[in-house]
């Protein structure tokens, strides 16, 4: 794993913050935070790549959400994909984030995590609602057809 010397003035979001962002605001919210980490580390190509990956995961999640029969468990799916994102972020950035925070480096604001997550959640819910309104035949109700 690549460790880079990071200035203590650089702000990085922790793995827990990335998990919470994913749980509240879908994968794109956690990807946004991870991209901020990459940008802070001067790894701009990776920042763009993680944003694209987060967007793709969020689109896939939208399709899964629309296809699930109603009512569906409302906590299990976000816990599962958020755990996966946490471990993926740990693989990609874990040692660098830990080293930075352990040496007194700046941690991203929890207010920014929550605010960003809620904004992405609104975008996600509005997008899924729009798809459901435009294409009602793809919505599975789990009942009579």
C-alpha positions in Angstrom: 0.0 0.0 0.0 1.3 3.4 -0.9 2.0 5.7 2.0 2.6 9.3 1.2 3.8 12.0 3.5 0.8 14.2 3.9 1.0 17.6 5.3 -0.8 18.0 8.6 -2.7 20.9 7.1 -4.3 18.6 4.6 -7.8 17.5 5.5 -8.7 13.8 5.1 -12.0 12.1 5.8 -11.8 9.0 8.0 -13.1 5.5 7.1 -15.9 5.9 9.6 -17.0 9.2 7.9 -16.9 7.4 4.5 -19.1 4.6 5.9 -21.6 7.1 7.3 -21.7 9.1 4.1 -22.4 5.9 2.2 -25.1 4.7 4.6 -26.9 8.1 4.6 -26.2 9.4 1.1 -25.6 6.4 -1.1 -22.2 5.3 -2.7 -21.8 8.7 -4.5 -21.6 10.5 -1.1 -18.8 8.3 0.1 -17.1 8.5 -3.3 -17.2 12.3 -3.0 -15.4 12.1 0.3 -12.9 9.6 -0.9 -12.2 11.9 -4.0 -11.6 14.8 -1.6 -9.0 12.6 0.2 -7.3 11.7 -3.1 -7.3 15.4 -4.2 -5.7 16.3 -0.8 -3.0 13.7 -1.5 -2.4 15.2 -5.0 -3.8 12.1 -6.7 -6.3 13.7 -9.0 -6.7 10.9 -11.5 -7.7 8.6 -8.7 -10.1 11.2 -7.4 -11.9 11.3 -10.7 -11.8 7.5 -11.0 -13.4 7.0 -7.5 -16.1 9.5 -8.4 -17.0 7.6 -11.5 -17.0 4.3 -9.6 -19.3 5.9 -7.0 -21.6 7.2 -9.6 -21.8 3.8 -11.3 -22.5 2.1 -8.0 -25.2 4.6 -7.2 -26.9 4.1 -10.6 -26.8 0.3 -10.0 -28.3 0.9 -6.5 -31.1 2.9 -8.1 -31.9 0.0 -10.4 -31.9 -2.4 -7.5 -34.0 -0.1 -5.4 -36.7 0.2 -8.0 -36.7 -3.6 -8.7 -37.0 -4.7 -5.1 -40.5 -5.8 -4.1 -42.3 -3.5 -1.7 -42.0 -3.4 1.2 -38.3 -4.1 1.3 -36.0 -4.1 4.3 -35.0 -0.5 4.7 -31.7 -0.9 6.6 -30.2 -4.2 5.3 -29.2 -3.0 1.9 -27.5 0.3 3.0 -25.6 -1.6 5.7 -24.4 -4.2 3.2 -23.2 -1.8 0.6 -21.8 0.6 3.2 -19.8 -2.2 4.8 -18.4 -3.1 1.3 -17.5 0.5 0.7 -15.8 0.8 4.1 -13.6 -2.2 3.4 -12.8 -1.0 -0.1 -11.8 2.4 1.2 -9.8 0.7 3.9 -7.9 -1.2 1.1 -7.4 1.9 -1.0 -6.7 4.6 1.6 -6.8 3.1 5.1 -3.1 3.2 6.0 -2.7 6.7 4.6 -5.7 8.0 6.4 -4.7 6.4 9.7 -1.1 7.6 9.4 -2.3 11.1 8.7 -4.8 11.2 11.6 -2.5 9.5 14.1 0.2 12.2 13.3 -2.3 15.0 14.2 -3.5 15.7 10.7 -6.8 17.4 10.0 -9.9 15.2 9.9 -12.8 16.3 7.7 -15.8 17.9 9.3 -18.7 15.7 10.4 -21.0 18.6 9.5 -19.7 18.3 5.9 -20.1 14.6 5.9 -23.8 14.8 7.1 -24.6 17.8 4.9 -23.1 16.2 1.8 -24.7 12.9 2.5 -28.2 14.5 2.9 -27.8 16.4 -0.3 -26.8 13.3 -2.2 -29.7 11.4 -0.6 -32.2 14.0 -1.9 -30.7 13.7 -5.4 -30.9 9.9 -5.2 -34.5 9.8 -3.9 -35.7 12.4 -6.5 -34.0 10.5 -9.3 -35.5 7.2 -8.3 -38.9 8.8 -7.8 -38.6 10.4 -11.3 -37.8 7.0 -12.8 -40.7 5.4 -11.0 -43.1 8.1 -12.3 -41.8 7.9 -15.9 -41.7 4.1 -16.0 -44.3 2.7 -13.6 -44.2 -0.7 -15.3 -40.7 -1.4 -13.9 -41.7 -1.0 -10.3 -42.2 -4.3 -8.5 -44.9 -4.3 -5.9 -44.5 -7.8 -4.8 -48.3 -8.2 -5.1 -50.8 -9.1 -7.9 -49.8 -8.2 -11.4 
